[in-house]
Amino acid sequence: MIRRFKKQAFRLHGWIGIKLGILFFTVCLTGTIATLSHELDWVFNSEIRATPQPELVGRNAILANLREAYPEGKIEYWMRPEEAYLCDIVYVRTNGIREYVFTNRYTGEVQGSSRLTIQRFFRDFHYFLFIPFQIGHFTVLLFGFLLFFSLITALIFYKKWWKKLFDLKRGKNTLVLLRSLHRLAGLWSIPFTIIFSLTGIWYFLERSNAGGLSKEVNPAFPKIESRASSSSKPENLTFEIDYDKATEIAQQAIPGLRVTDIVPPQNEQVPIYITGKTDVPLVRSRANRVYLDPYSYEKVEIQKADSISNLMWLNDIADPLHFGYWGGLITKIIWFIFGLGITSLVYSGLWISIKRKYARNQRSALGAWKIFNWSVMGLIFILMNIVLIKQYQIFIQTLIAIDLSFILVTWLLTWTFNLSIRKTGR
C-alpha cells in the first residue's frame, strides 16, 4: 500500500513537472528576476541612480521641478524606494500617457523618465503573465499550490531525504549526475519552496476573497464628505498639495514613520494616502497608513503596523517574504539565488522526464505537450505586446528590444535543452 502510494506521488510529481513545465519555469524565472528588478534598473538606466547623502531634499522642492518639467501632468503615485541608491519614482500622467519620472531625493533634480521600468515589467510578467481578466493572476497563483504539491510528493517518494543533504552521485553519465543535483538542489531549497508556495497560496485566497479575506485585509479608502463648490479650488490638486506638510503630519501621527509612498487624490472626495516603514519588522510599508484631508490636512484615518489584526499582519508580511526585500539587498540576493535554484529544479526535472521518454522511445508522446506549452508561450508573447502597446504606450525601439530579448532567451534555452537531450548518454 505504501509502495503504491509513493508510486502515485512520483507520477503526480512528474506530471506537474512535464505537463506544465515551460509555464512553471516561466513563472519561477520571472519571479526570481523580479526580486532584483530595482537593481537591474540601476544597472541599465543611469537616470534612476542616486548617490546617497546625509540629508534629503524637501518633497516640495522636487514638486517644483516636476511642475516645471510636466506643467500639464498629474501625479498619480509618488514612490520612494527603500534602496537609498535609487531616485524617487513619480508616476505622472500627461495626455493619457503615464511616465515614470526619476527625481533625485537628495538634490530635487528631475533626472529622466521612462514609460516602463524593468521592475514594472517583471512584476507584471510574474503577477499575471500579461493575460487579462484575472485569468493570468489566478493562473500564476495556482502554481503556489503546484509548487507545494511538488515538494510534498518529492518528500514522499524520496526515501530518508533528511540524511541525503550532502549525497551527490556522479555516476557514469550526465543523467545520473543531473538526477542527483536535482534532488540535492530540491533538498536545500525546501525552506524557500515552503515560503514561495505558502505566500502564493495566500495570494490566491486573498484575490479570490475566500471567506471574505480580501475585504478583511484590504480596507477601503475612507471618503471625505462633499464640499461646497468653489471657484478657488485648483484644477490640478496633485500639484497643489503641500507634500512636506503632509509628510510631517503623517510622521507625527505615527512616530518613527519613514514615509515611502504617497498617493495624491485625483478628486476632492479622496484623501491623501501615505504609507511608510517603522521599526516593526517584516511588514511592508502599507501596514502603516495615514489618510489626510487634501485641503485642511486633518487626519482622516490612521493605521499603525503595531496594532493591526493578525490577518492583516499575515497579509503585510506576504510580499516581503515572497520577494525577499524585508532585509534589504542582502536578503534579496539570497532570495534571488534560491529562486534560481527552484527555477533550475523545474528545468532539470523537465529535462529528466523528457530524457526518460527518449530513452524509452516515447518521443511521439511529447507532441501534445509541445503543442500545449508552446501555444501558451505564443499567446503570452502576443498579449505582452498588446499590454505594452496599449497600457504602457512604450516607444517602438523599446518594444523591439523586449521582443528580441524574449525571442533570444527562449531560443537559447530551447536550443541548449534539446542539444543536451540529444547528446547526453542514456
C-alpha positions as CSV (number, residue, x, y, z in Angstrom):
1,M,0.0,0.0,0.0
2,I,2.8,2.4,1.0
3,R,4.8,1.5,-2.1
4,R,1.8,2.2,-4.3
5,F,1.2,5.5,-2.6
6,K,4.8,6.5,-3.2
7,K,4.5,5.5,-6.9
8,Q,1.4,7.7,-7.3
9,A,3.3,10.5,-5.6
10,F,6.1,10.1,-8.1
11,R,3.7,10.2,-11.0
12,L,2.0,13.3,-9.7
13,H,5.4,15.0,-9.2
14,G,6.4,14.1,-12.8
15,W,3.0,15.2,-14.2
16,I,3.3,18.6,-12.7
17,G,6.9,19.0,-13.9
18,I,6.4,17.9,-17.5
19,K,2.8,18.9,-18.4
20,L,3.1,22.4,-17.1
21,G,6.9,22.6,-17.2
22,I,7.5,25.5,-19.5
23,L,4.8,27.7,-17.9
24,F,6.1,26.7,-14.5
25,F,9.6,27.6,-15.5
26,T,8.4,31.0,-16.8
27,V,6.6,31.8,-13.5
28,C,9.6,30.9,-11.4
29,L,12.1,32.7,-13.6
30,T,10.2,36.0,-13.8
31,G,9.6,35.9,-10.1
32,T,13.3,35.3,-9.4
33,I,14.3,38.2,-11.7
34,A,11.7,40.4,-10.0
35,T,13.5,40.1,-6.7
36,L,16.4,42.2,-8.1
37,S,14.5,44.2,-10.7
38,H,15.1,47.5,-8.9
39,E,18.8,46.7,-9.0
40,L,18.6,45.9,-12.7
41,D,17.0,49.3,-13.3
42,W,20.0,50.8,-11.5
43,V,22.4,48.8,-13.7
44,F,20.8,49.6,-17.1
45,N,19.4,53.1,-16.5
46,S,21.8,55.7,-15.2
47,E,18.9,58.2,-14.8
48,I,17.4,56.3,-11.9
49,R,20.6,56.3,-9.9
50,A,21.1,58.5,-6.8
51,T,24.2,58.9,-4.7
52,P,23.2,58.6,-1.0
53,Q,23.8,61.8,1.0
54,P,23.2,62.6,4.7
55,E,20.2,64.9,4.0
56,L,17.1,64.5,1.9
57,V,15.7,67.5,0.0
58,G,12.1,68.6,0.7
59,R,9.4,67.0,-1.4
60,N,8.1,70.4,-2.3
61,A,11.5,71.2,-3.9
62,I,11.1,68.1,-6.0
63,L,7.5,69.1,-6.7
64,A,8.6,72.5,-8.1
65,N,10.9,70.8,-10.6
66,L,8.2,68.3,-11.5
67,R,5.7,71.1,-12.2
68,E,8.3,72.8,-14.4
69,A,9.0,69.6,-16.4
70,Y,5.4,68.4,-16.6
71,P,3.1,71.5,-16.5
72,E,0.2,69.6,-17.9
73,G,0.8,66.4,-16.0
74,K,-1.0,64.9,-12.9
75,I,0.8,63.0,-10.2
76,E,-0.7,59.5,-9.7
77,Y,1.8,58.0,-7.3
78,W,5.0,59.1,-5.6
79,M,7.2,56.1,-4.7
80,R,10.3,56.4,-2.6
81,P,12.1,53.0,-2.9
82,E,13.8,51.7,0.3
83,E,17.0,51.4,-1.7
84,A,18.9,54.6,-0.9
85,Y,20.8,54.4,-4.2
86,L,17.6,54.9,-6.2
87,C,15.7,58.0,-7.2
88,D,12.1,58.6,-6.2
89,I,9.8,57.3,-8.9
90,V,6.9,59.6,-9.6
91,Y,4.1,58.4,-11.8
92,V,3.0,61.4,-13.9
93,R,0.2,61.1,-16.5
94,T,0.1,63.6,-19.3
95,N,-2.5,63.4,-22.1
96,G,-3.4,59.9,-21.1
97,I,0.3,58.7,-21.1
98,R,2.0,57.6,-17.9
99,E,5.6,58.5,-17.4
100,Y,7.8,57.0,-14.6
101,V,9.7,60.1,-13.6
102,F,13.0,59.7,-11.8
103,T,13.6,62.5,-9.2
104,N,16.7,62.7,-7.1
105,R,15.7,62.6,-3.4
106,Y,18.9,64.3,-2.4
107,T,19.1,67.2,-4.9
108,G,15.5,67.5,-6.1
109,E,16.6,67.2,-9.7
110,V,14.4,65.5,-12.3
111,Q,16.9,63.2,-13.9
112,G,14.9,61.5,-16.5
113,S,11.8,59.4,-17.2
114,S,10.6,56.2,-18.9
115,R,7.3,54.7,-19.9
116,L,8.3,51.3,-18.5
117,T,10.8,50.2,-15.9
118,I,12.5,46.8,-15.6
119,Q,10.9,46.5,-12.1
120,R,7.4,47.1,-13.5
121,F,7.9,44.8,-16.5
122,F,8.9,41.8,-14.4
123,R,6.4,42.4,-11.7
124,D,3.6,42.4,-14.3
125,F,5.1,39.4,-16.0
126,H,5.2,37.5,-12.8
127,Y,1.9,38.7,-11.4
128,F,-0.3,37.9,-14.4
129,L,1.7,36.8,-17.4
130,F,0.1,39.7,-19.3
131,I,-3.1,37.5,-19.5
132,P,-6.2,39.8,-18.9
133,F,-9.5,39.4,-17.0
134,Q,-7.9,37.9,-13.8
135,I,-7.2,34.7,-15.7
136,G,-3.5,35.5,-15.6
137,H,-3.4,36.3,-11.9
138,F,-5.2,33.0,-11.0
139,T,-3.0,31.0,-13.4
140,V,0.1,32.3,-11.7
141,L,-1.3,31.8,-8.2
142,L,-2.3,28.2,-9.0
143,F,1.4,27.5,-9.2
144,G,1.6,28.2,-5.5
145,F,-0.4,25.0,-4.9
146,L,1.5,23.1,-7.6
147,L,4.9,24.1,-6.1
148,F,3.7,22.9,-2.7
149,F,2.4,19.6,-4.1
150,S,5.7,19.1,-5.9
151,L,7.5,19.5,-2.6
152,I,5.3,17.1,-0.7
153,T,5.3,14.4,-3.4
154,A,9.1,14.6,-3.7
155,L,9.5,14.1,0.0
156,I,7.1,11.2,0.0
157,F,8.9,9.1,-2.7
158,Y,12.5,10.2,-1.8
159,K,13.4,7.8,1.0
160,K,15.1,9.2,4.1
161,W,15.7,12.5,2.4
162,W,16.9,14.2,5.6
163,K,20.0,12.0,5.5
164,K,21.0,13.0,1.9
165,L,21.7,16.7,2.2
166,F,25.3,16.1,1.0
167,D,24.7,13.0,-1.1
168,L,26.0,13.8,-4.6
169,K,26.2,10.9,-7.1
170,R,28.3,11.5,-10.2
171,G,27.8,8.2,-11.9
172,K,29.0,7.3,-15.4
173,N,27.0,9.8,-17.4
174,T,25.4,13.2,-17.1
175,L,21.9,11.8,-16.5
176,V,22.9,10.3,-13.1
177,L,24.7,13.5,-12.1
178,L,21.8,15.7,-13.1
179,R,19.3,13.5,-11.2
180,S,21.4,13.7,-8.1
181,L,21.8,17.5,-8.5
182,H,18.1,17.8,-8.9
183,R,17.4,16.0,-5.6
184,L,20.2,17.9,-3.8
185,A,19.0,21.3,-5.0
186,G,15.5,20.4,-4.1
187,L,16.5,19.5,-0.5
188,W,18.5,22.6,0.1
189,S,15.6,24.7,-1.3
190,I,13.0,23.3,1.0
191,P,12.6,26.4,3.3
192,F,12.3,28.7,0.3
193,T,10.0,26.4,-1.6
194,I,7.7,26.5,1.5
195,I,7.9,30.3,1.7
196,F,7.2,30.8,-2.0
197,S,4.4,28.3,-2.2
198,L,2.6,29.3,1.0
199,T,2.7,33.0,0.2
200,G,1.4,32.1,-3.3
201,I,-1.4,30.2,-1.8
202,W,-2.1,33.2,0.5
203,Y,-2.3,35.5,-2.6
204,F,-4.8,33.1,-4.2
205,L,-7.0,33.2,-1.1
206,E,-6.8,37.0,-0.9
207,R,-7.5,37.6,-4.6
208,S,-10.4,35.1,-4.6
209,N,-11.7,36.7,-1.4
210,A,-12.1,33.3,0.2
211,G,-14.1,33.7,3.4
212,G,-14.1,37.4,3.0
213,L,-10.3,37.6,3.4
214,S,-9.7,40.3,0.8
215,K,-12.2,42.7,2.4
216,E,-10.7,42.0,5.8
217,V,-7.1,42.7,5.0
218,N,-7.6,45.4,2.4
219,P,-9.7,48.1,4.0
220,A,-11.5,50.5,1.6
221,F,-10.2,54.1,1.3
222,P,-12.2,56.4,3.6
223,K,-14.2,59.1,1.8
224,I,-14.4,62.8,2.6
225,E,-17.8,64.4,2.7
226,S,-18.7,66.5,-0.3
227,R,-17.7,70.1,-0.1
228,A,-19.5,73.1,-1.4
229,S,-18.4,74.1,-4.9
230,S,-15.9,76.9,-5.1
231,S,-14.2,78.6,-8.0
232,S,-11.0,78.8,-5.9
233,K,-10.4,75.1,-6.0
234,P,-7.4,74.1,-8.1
235,E,-7.8,72.4,-11.4
236,N,-4.8,70.1,-10.7
237,L,-4.9,69.2,-7.0
238,T,-1.9,66.8,-7.3
239,F,0.5,69.8,-7.9
240,E,-1.1,72.0,-5.2
241,I,-0.6,69.6,-2.2
242,D,2.0,70.6,0.4
243,Y,3.8,67.3,0.4
244,D,6.3,68.4,3.1
245,K,3.4,69.3,5.4
246,A,1.6,66.1,4.7
247,T,4.7,64.1,5.4
248,E,5.3,65.9,8.7
249,I,1.8,65.3,9.9
250,A,2.0,61.6,9.0
251,Q,5.2,61.3,11.0
252,Q,3.5,63.0,13.9
253,A,0.6,60.6,13.7
254,I,2.9,57.5,13.6
255,P,6.2,58.2,15.5
256,G,9.2,56.9,13.7
257,L,7.5,56.7,10.3
258,R,9.8,56.8,7.3
259,V,7.4,57.8,4.5
260,T,7.9,55.8,1.4
261,D,4.8,56.2,-0.8
262,I,2.3,59.0,-1.3
263,V,-0.9,58.7,-3.4
264,P,-2.3,62.2,-4.0
265,P,-6.1,62.4,-4.5
266,Q,-7.4,62.6,-8.1
267,N,-10.6,64.4,-6.8
268,E,-11.6,66.2,-3.6
269,Q,-13.6,63.4,-2.1
270,V,-10.5,61.2,-1.8
271,P,-7.9,61.8,1.0
272,I,-4.1,61.9,0.6
273,Y,-2.9,58.3,1.2
274,I,0.5,58.0,2.8
275,T,2.4,54.8,3.7
276,G,5.8,54.1,5.2
277,K,8.1,52.0,7.4
278,T,8.6,51.9,11.1
279,D,10.7,49.6,13.3
280,V,8.0,46.9,13.1
281,P,9.9,44.0,11.4
282,L,8.9,42.2,8.2
283,V,5.8,44.1,7.3
284,R,5.6,46.1,4.1
285,S,5.0,49.9,4.1
286,R,1.3,49.6,3.6
287,A,1.0,48.2,7.2
288,N,1.3,51.9,8.2
289,R,-1.3,54.2,6.6
290,V,-2.2,57.8,7.1
291,Y,-5.1,59.4,5.3
292,L,-5.2,63.2,5.3
293,D,-7.8,65.7,4.0
294,P,-6.1,67.3,1.0
295,Y,-7.3,70.8,1.9
296,S,-7.2,71.0,5.7
297,Y,-4.6,68.3,6.3
298,E,-6.6,66.9,9.1
299,K,-6.1,63.3,9.8
300,V,-9.0,61.2,8.4
301,E,-7.8,57.8,9.4
302,I,-4.6,56.2,10.8
303,Q,-3.4,52.6,10.7
304,K,-0.3,51.5,12.6
305,A,1.7,48.3,11.9
306,D,2.0,47.5,15.6
307,S,-1.8,47.5,16.1
308,I,-3.2,45.7,13.1
309,S,-5.1,42.4,13.3
310,N,-3.3,39.0,12.9
311,L,-4.8,38.5,9.4
312,M,-3.6,41.9,8.2
313,W,-0.2,41.2,9.7
314,L,0.0,38.0,7.7
315,N,-1.1,39.8,4.6
316,D,1.5,42.6,5.1
317,I,4.4,40.1,5.5
318,A,3.5,38.1,2.4
319,D,5.1,40.4,-0.1
320,P,8.4,41.0,1.8
321,L,8.7,37.2,2.3
322,H,7.8,36.3,-1.2
323,F,10.2,38.7,-2.9
324,G,12.8,38.8,-0.1
325,Y,13.1,42.6,0.3
326,W,12.4,42.6,4.0
327,G,16.1,42.7,4.8
328,G,17.4,44.9,2.1
329,L,19.9,44.0,-0.7
330,I,21.4,41.0,1.3
331,T,18.1,39.2,1.6
332,K,17.1,40.0,-2.0
333,I,20.3,38.4,-3.2
334,I,19.7,35.3,-1.0
335,W,16.1,35.0,-2.4
336,F,17.4,35.5,-5.9
337,I,19.9,32.7,-5.5
338,F,17.4,30.2,-4.1
339,G,14.8,31.4,-6.7
340,L,17.3,30.4,-9.4
341,G,17.7,27.1,-7.6
342,I,14.0,26.4,-7.7
343,T,13.8,27.5,-11.3
344,S,16.6,25.1,-12.1
345,L,14.6,22.4,-10.4
346,V,11.8,22.9,-12.9
347,Y,14.3,22.9,-15.8
348,S,16.2,19.8,-14.7
349,G,13.0,18.0,-13.7
350,L,11.6,18.6,-17.2
351,W,14.9,17.6,-18.7
352,I,15.0,14.3,-16.7
353,S,11.4,13.5,-17.7
354,I,11.9,14.1,-21.4
355,K,15.2,12.2,-21.4
356,R,13.4,9.3,-19.8
357,K,10.8,9.3,-22.7
358,Y,13.6,9.5,-25.2
359,A,15.3,6.5,-23.6
360,R,12.0,4.6,-23.8
361,N,11.4,5.6,-27.5
362,Q,8.3,7.5,-26.4
363,R,9.0,10.7,-28.4
364,S,5.6,10.7,-30.0
365,A,4.0,11.2,-26.6
366,L,5.7,14.6,-26.4
367,G,3.8,16.0,-29.4
368,A,0.7,17.2,-27.4
369,W,2.9,18.5,-24.6
370,K,4.9,20.7,-27.1
371,I,1.7,22.0,-28.8
372,F,0.1,23.0,-25.5
373,N,3.2,24.6,-23.9
374,W,4.4,26.5,-26.9
375,S,0.8,27.7,-27.7
376,V,0.6,29.1,-24.2
377,M,4.0,30.8,-24.6
378,G,3.0,32.2,-28.0
379,L,-0.2,33.6,-26.5
380,I,1.7,35.2,-23.7
381,F,4.1,36.8,-26.2
382,I,1.1,38.3,-28.2
383,L,-0.7,39.5,-25.0
384,M,2.6,41.0,-23.7
385,N,2.9,43.1,-26.8
386,I,-0.7,44.2,-26.6
387,V,-0.3,45.3,-22.9
388,L,3.0,47.1,-23.7
389,I,1.5,49.0,-26.6
390,K,-2.0,49.8,-25.2
391,Q,-1.4,50.2,-21.5
392,Y,2.2,51.4,-21.3
393,Q,2.4,53.0,-24.8
394,I,6.1,52.3,-25.0
395,F,8.3,53.5,-27.8
396,I,8.8,51.2,-30.8
397,Q,12.5,50.9,-30.0
398,T,11.8,49.6,-26.5
399,L,9.2,47.2,-27.8
400,I,11.6,45.7,-30.4
401,A,14.3,45.4,-27.7
402,I,11.9,43.5,-25.4
403,D,10.6,41.3,-28.2
404,L,14.1,40.4,-29.4
405,S,15.2,39.6,-25.9
406,F,12.2,37.4,-25.3
407,I,12.8,35.5,-28.5
408,L,16.5,35.2,-28.0
409,V,16.2,33.9,-24.4
410,T,13.5,31.5,-25.4
411,W,15.5,30.2,-28.4
412,L,18.8,29.8,-26.4
413,L,17.0,27.9,-23.6
414,T,15.2,25.6,-26.1
415,W,18.4,25.1,-28.2
416,T,20.6,24.2,-25.2
417,F,17.8,22.0,-23.8
418,N,17.3,20.0,-27.0
419,L,21.0,19.8,-27.6
420,S,21.7,18.3,-24.2
421,I,18.8,15.8,-24.6
422,R,20.3,14.5,-27.9
423,K,23.9,14.4,-26.7
424,T,23.7,13.1,-23.2
425,G,24.3,9.4,-22.8
426,R,21.5,7.2,-21.7
